[in-house]
């Protein structure tokens, strides 16, 4: 099969694209292939499973390692970049949209910073499961095309089997991309990067309008994360896209018992990226993007700062609109739900109620059977009073069932599937994928996938970057 990949990023900003070849994989072995996505990209799944395996690990042609900077846990690093990743190029999907084809775990690049450039099977399978679950939930995300075992060994705390992930995105432009360009002091490079971003994502926009649209997209994205209990875990500026897509599923997880301070990441010792902190962190990251773009907003610095602050000031309104609208949908009601939501979340927090289970069970309460939802609470008087207020608004059970998922990649199920997959058994992974890629509506044979983790598991659970 002949595949035509373009190099629009490398052509637009060659200073930020280092041509590089992926590490050789003599005997690639396919672990999982996203056939619907392959067809959407105009790729033949049968070819990808056979001769196309070399293409999926980057051994057909060189790609480019992208340069970017970033604030990592608040500290600025002027030179990060794709240390173990390659952009193979861009291709048009069957709808004519330009998509990036990108690898992770494809070997060291000049940006590797002492790392080995490799990836283990487990973390690559994690990104595959989590990103495809997010797509099924309708949340903007990078997509996973395939995970291919390399046959090599990755040395971490222990020796692990290696793998390469092939993923797809509207682009891999990040806040950190603009920080890198600004840090060079080359305003022409910054302008070309911004113009490339506009051409990819918001044709016809001015530079200020580009920033305004990124603010709106990221505010809505974080709200949508939080409406399903998702915690990104490492919201560094190099992990925030210009497209508004979720990227880099490292120490990410779904919250179980509702608690705004929930943190699962093993490296987030101070809770910077806790569930409840995500809107503030996103706004902080966008302020860093504004700083990078200032020279493009106006020649006069004071005016540029004023324009940037005005645009950034819309973040909270965009977030609140998306959050409130999403909560109305989850509750199946209309009107002012602010007090109702605040009281509910306080009750859920005090009673350690599973976030996903409650909203799923609330659909039965809208049909007249409140017991499944109220049984999650110790404070029965409190939840009974709340349900009475909510029912008075006439909730639409049918609409709720279309928006409240039954099946998410629950943390214990993900770990079970990854452990089995790393040992060569992919059946648990396939069963989990079957559940989470069709997340709405109960299926009797999948009850296990709607059950929260045992309490002792959740009390000690941590996720890791997988680097």
C-alpha positions in Angstrom: 0.0 0.0 0.0 1.3 3.4 -0.9 0.8 6.1 1.7 1.4 9.8 1.0 2.4 11.8 4.1 2.9 15.5 3.9 5.4 17.5 6.0 3.5 20.7 6.7 4.8 21.3 10.2 8.4 20.7 9.1 8.0 23.0 6.1 6.4 25.8 8.1 8.9 25.8 11.0 12.0 23.8 10.0 13.8 25.3 13.0 11.5 23.2 15.2 11.7 19.9 13.3 14.7 17.7 13.5 14.6 14.9 10.9 15.2 11.6 12.6 14.8 7.9 12.1 12.9 5.6 14.4 14.9 2.8 16.1 14.9 -0.4 14.1 12.3 -3.0 15.1 13.4 -6.3 13.4 10.3 -8.3 14.4 7.4 -6.1 15.2 4.3 -7.8 16.6 0.9 -6.2 16.5 -0.8 -6.1 19.9 -3.9 -4.0 19.1 -5.2 -2.2 16.0 -7.9 0.4 15.8 -9.6 -0.8 12.6 -12.3 1.9 12.5 -9.7 4.6 12.9 -7.5 3.0 10.2 -10.4 3.0 7.8 -11.2 6.6 8.7 -7.6 7.5 7.8 -7.9 5.7 4.4 -5.5 2.9 5.6 -6.1 -0.8 4.9 -6.3 -2.7 8.2 -5.2 -5.9 6.5 -2.0 -4.2 5.2 -1.3 -2.7 8.7 -1.5 -6.1 10.2 1.1 -7.5 7.9 3.5 -5.5 5.7 2.3 -2.3 7.3 3.8 -3.1 10.7 7.1 -1.6 9.6 5.2 1.6 8.8 3.5 1.6 12.2 6.9 1.6 14.0 8.4 4.2 11.7 10.8 1.9 9.9 9.6 2.8 6.4 10.8 6.4 6.3 12.3 9.0 8.7 10.0 11.4 10.6 10.7 14.6 12.6 11.2 15.2 16.3 9.3 18.3 17.3 10.9 21.0 19.5 9.0 22.5 22.3 9.5 24.0 25.7 7.3 23.9 28.8 6.5 24.6 32.4 6.6 21.2 34.2 5.0 21.4 37.6 5.5 25.2 37.5 9.2 25.1 36.5 10.2 26.3 33.1 12.3 24.1 30.8 13.4 26.0 27.6 14.1 22.8 25.6 12.0 19.7 25.9 10.8 18.3 22.6 10.0 14.8 21.4 12.6 12.8 23.3 11.1 9.4 22.4 8.6 10.3 19.7 8.4 11.1 16.0 5.9 12.9 13.8 5.8 10.7 10.7 3.9 13.4 8.9 0.3 14.5 8.1 -2.3 12.7 6.0 -5.8 13.5 4.9 -8.6 11.3 6.3 -11.6 10.2 4.3 -13.4 13.5 5.3 -10.5 15.6 4.0 -9.2 16.6 7.4 -5.5 16.9 7.9 -4.3 14.6 10.7 -0.9 14.0 12.3 0.5 10.5 12.5 2.8 10.3 15.5 4.8 7.7 17.3 5.7 7.2 21.0 8.5 4.9 22.1 10.3 4.9 18.8 13.8 5.5 20.2 16.1 8.3 21.3 16.1 11.6 19.6 18.3 14.7 20.1 15.7 15.8 22.7 15.9 12.7 24.8 17.7 14.4 27.7 19.3 11.2 29.0 16.3 9.0 28.5 16.4 5.8 26.5 13.7 6.9 24.1 11.7 3.7 24.6 8.3 2.8 25.9 6.9 -0.3 27.7 3.9 -2.2 26.6 1.8 -1.3 29.7 1.9 2.5 29.3 1.3 2.4 25.6 -1.8 0.1 26.1 -2.9 2.6 28.8 -2.9 5.4 26.3 -4.8 3.3 23.8 -7.5 2.4 26.2 -7.9 5.8 27.8 -7.8 7.8 24.6 -10.4 5.6 22.9 -12.6 5.7 25.9 -12.4 9.5 25.9 -13.3 9.5 22.2 -16.3 7.3 22.9 -17.4 9.8 25.6 -17.3 12.6 22.9 -14.4 14.4 24.6 -11.8 15.8 22.1 -8.7 13.7 22.2 -5.8 12.3 20.3 -6.6 8.9 19.0 -4.7 5.6 19.2 -4.2 3.7 16.0 -2.1 0.8 17.1 0.3 -0.6 19.7 3.1 -2.7 18.3 5.4 -4.9 20.5 9.1 -4.4 19.6 10.4 -7.6 21.0 12.9 -5.5 23.0 13.3 -4.9 26.7 12.8 -1.6 28.5 14.6 -1.2 31.8 12.6 0.7 34.4 12.4 -0.4 38.0 12.3 -3.9 36.4 12.8 -5.2 32.9 9.6 -4.7 30.8 8.6 -5.6 27.2 8.9 -2.7 24.8 6.3 -1.2 22.5 5.6 1.6 20.1 2.3 3.5 20.1 1.0 5.0 16.8 -1.4 7.9 17.5 -3.4 10.4 15.5 -4.2 14.1 16.3 -5.5 17.2 14.7 -2.0 18.4 15.4 0.7 18.1 18.1 1.1 21.9 18.5 1.3 22.7 22.2 1.5 25.7 24.4 5.1 24.6 24.9 5.6 24.9 21.1 4.9 28.6 21.3 7.0 29.0 24.4 9.9 27.5 22.6 9.5 29.8 19.6 9.2 32.9 21.8 12.3 31.9 23.8 14.4 31.9 20.6 13.8 35.6 20.3 12.9 35.0 16.6 9.6 36.8 16.0 9.5 35.6 12.5 9.6 32.0 13.7 6.8 32.8 16.3 4.7 34.3 13.5 5.2 31.4 11.2 4.3 28.9 14.0 1.1 30.9 14.8 0.2 31.1 11.1 0.6 27.4 10.8 -1.6 26.9 13.8 -4.3 29.1 12.3 -4.1 27.3 9.0 -4.5 23.9 10.8 -7.2 24.9 13.3 -8.8 28.3 12.7 -8.4 29.4 9.1 -8.8 33.1 8.6 -8.3 34.1 12.2 -6.0 36.8 13.5 -3.4 35.9 16.0 -5.5 37.3 18.8 -8.5 35.4 17.6 -6.3 32.2 17.6 -5.6 32.8 21.3 -9.3 33.5 22.1 -10.3 30.2 20.4 -7.6 28.2 22.3 -8.9 29.7 25.6 -12.5 28.7 24.7 -11.5 25.2 23.6 -9.4 24.5 26.6 -12.0 25.8 29.1 -14.6 23.5 27.5 -12.2 20.6 27.4 -11.4 20.7 31.1 -15.0 21.1 32.0 -15.8 18.0 30.0 -13.0 16.1 31.7 -14.4 17.0 35.1 -18.0 16.0 34.1 -16.8 12.4 33.8 -14.4 12.6 36.7 -11.2 12.5 34.6 -7.9 13.6 36.1 -5.2 14.3 33.5 -2.4 14.1 36.1 0.3 16.1 34.4 -1.1 19.3 33.0 2.3 20.8 32.1 2.2 23.4 29.3 3.9 20.9 26.9 0.8 18.7 27.5 -1.8 21.3 26.5 -2.7 21.4 22.8 -3.7 24.3 20.6 -6.4 22.1 19.1 -8.2 21.6 22.4 -7.6 17.8 22.3 -6.6 15.8 25.3 -3.0 14.6 24.9 -0.4 12.5 26.7 -2.2 10.0 28.8 0.5 9.4 31.4 -0.4 9.4 35.1 -4.1 9.9 34.3 -7.1 8.2 35.9 -10.8 8.5 36.6 -11.9 9.6 40.0 -14.1 7.1 41.9 -15.4 8.6 45.2 -16.0 12.3 44.6 -13.3 14.4 46.2 -11.9 17.6 44.6 -8.4 16.9 46.1 -8.1 13.5 44.4 -4.6 12.9 43.0 -3.4 9.6 41.6 -0.1 10.7 40.0 2.9 9.3 41.8 4.9 12.4 41.0 2.3 15.1 41.9 3.4 15.3 45.6 1.7 18.6 46.3 -1.6 18.0 44.4 -0.9 20.7 41.8 -2.9 18.7 39.2 -5.6 17.4 41.5 -9.1 17.0 40.1 -10.4 20.3 41.5 -7.4 22.3 40.5 -7.6 21.5 36.8 -9.5 24.7 35.7 -7.1 27.0 37.6 -4.1 25.1 36.1 -5.5 25.4 32.6 -6.0 29.1 33.0 -2.4 29.4 34.3 -1.1 27.5 31.3 -3.1 29.8 28.9 -1.5 32.8 30.6 1.9 31.3 29.6 0.6 31.0 26.0 -0.5 34.6 26.1 3.0 35.7 27.2 4.5 33.8 24.3 2.1 35.3 21.8 2.3 38.9 23.0 4.5 40.3 20.1 1.8 39.1 17.7 -1.1 40.9 19.4 0.1 44.5 19.0 3.4 46.4 18.5 2.8 48.3 21.7 3.5 46.0 24.6 1.0 47.6 27.0 -1.7 47.3 24.4 -0.7 43.7 23.7 -0.9 42.8 27.5 -4.3 44.5 27.7 -5.7 42.5 24.8 -4.2 39.3 26.2 -5.7 39.9 29.7 -9.1 40.6 28.1 -9.1 37.4 26.1 -7.8 35.3 29.1 -10.5 36.8 31.2 -13.1 34.9 29.2 -11.8 31.6 30.5 -14.0 31.4 33.6 -17.1 32.2 31.6 -16.4 29.5 29.0 -15.6 27.0 31.7 -18.7 27.8 33.7 -21.0 27.6 30.7 -19.6 24.2 29.7 -19.6 22.9 33.3 -23.1 24.1 34.1 -24.5 23.0 30.8 -23.0 19.6 31.3 -24.4 19.3 34.8 -27.8 20.2 33.6 -27.5 17.4 31.0 -26.3 14.9 33.7 -29.2 15.8 35.9 -31.7 15.9 33.1 -33.1 19.3 34.0 -32.9 22.9 32.8 -32.7 26.3 34.5 -30.4 27.4 37.3 -28.9 24.3 38.8 -26.0 26.0 40.6 -27.2 25.5 44.1 -28.5 22.0 43.4 -25.1 21.0 42.0 -23.2 22.5 44.8 -25.3 20.8 47.5 -25.1 17.5 45.6 -21.3 17.6 45.4 -21.0 18.5 49.1 -23.2 15.4 49.9 -21.2 13.2 47.6 -17.9 14.3 49.1 -19.1 13.9 52.7 -20.5 10.4 51.9 -17.6 9.2 49.7 -20.0 8.5 46.9 -18.7 7.0 43.6 -19.0 9.8 41.0 -19.8 7.6 37.9 -22.1 5.2 39.8 -24.3 7.9 41.3 -25.1 9.7 38.0 -25.8 6.4 36.3 -28.1 5.3 39.1 -29.8 8.7 39.1 -31.6 7.7 35.9 -33.6 5.1 37.8 -34.5 7.8 40.3 -35.9 9.9 37.5 -38.1 7.0 36.6 -39.4 6.7 40.2 -36.9 4.3 41.9 -34.6 6.3 44.0 -33.2 3.4 46.0 -30.2 2.5 43.7 -28.9 6.1 44.0 -29.8 6.8 47.7 -28.2 3.5 48.8 -24.8 5.0 48.0 -25.2 7.5 50.9 -25.0 7.2 54.6 -26.8 10.5 55.1 -30.2 9.3 53.9 -32.1 12.3 55.1 -29.7 14.6 53.2 -29.9 12.7 49.9 -33.7 12.3 50.2 -34.1 16.0 50.6 -31.9 16.6 47.6 -33.7 14.1 45.4 -37.0 15.8 46.3 -35.7 19.2 45.1 -34.3 17.6 42.0 -37.5 15.7 41.1 -39.5 18.9 41.4 -37.7 20.1 38.3 -39.0 17.2 36.2 -35.8 15.3 35.2 -35.7 13.6 31.8 -34.5 10.0 32.5 -34.1 9.2 28.8 -31.8 12.3 28.2 -29.8 11.4 31.3 -29.1 7.9 30.0 -27.6 9.4 26.8 -25.1 11.5 28.8 -24.2 9.6 31.9 -21.8 6.7 31.2 -22.1 3.3 32.7 -18.6 2.1 31.7 -15.4 4.0 32.1 -11.8 2.7 32.3 -11.9 2.1 36.0 -8.5 2.1 37.5 -8.4 -1.4 38.8 -9.7 -2.8 35.5 -7.1 -0.9 33.6 -4.3 -2.2 35.8 -5.6 -5.8 35.4 -5.8 -5.4 31.6 -2.3 -3.9 31.4 -0.7 -6.5 33.6 -2.3 -9.3 31.5 -1.3 -7.5 28.2 2.3 -7.1 29.3 2.4 -10.8 30.0 1.0 -11.6 26.6 -2.7 -12.1 27.4 -4.7 -9.5 25.5 -8.2 -10.8 26.2 -8.8 -8.7 29.3 -7.8 -5.6 27.3 -10.2 -6.5 24.5 -13.0 -7.0 26.9 -12.3 -3.7 28.6 -12.2 -1.9 25.3 -15.5 -3.4 24.3 -17.1 -1.9 27.5 -15.5 1.5 27.5 -15.9 2.2 23.7 -19.7 1.8 24.1 -20.1 3.5 27.5 -23.8 4.2 27.6 -26.6 1.8 28.5 -26.3 -1.2 30.7 -25.3 -4.5 29.3 -26.0 -7.4 31.7 -22.8 -9.3 30.8 -20.7 -6.3 31.7 -21.7 -5.7 35.3 -18.1 -6.2 36.4 -17.1 -3.1 34.3 -19.5 -0.8 36.1 -18.3 -1.8 39.6 -16.0 0.5 41.6 -12.7 -0.7 42.8 -12.3 -2.3 46.2 -11.7 0.4 48.8 -8.3 -0.9 49.7 -7.3 -0.6 46.1 -8.5 3.0 45.7 -6.8 4.0 49.0 -3.3 3.3 47.7 -3.7 3.5 43.9 -1.0 5.5 42.0 -0.4 6.1 38.4 3.0 6.6 36.7 4.3 8.5 33.7 5.6 5.4 32.0 8.7 7.3 30.8 
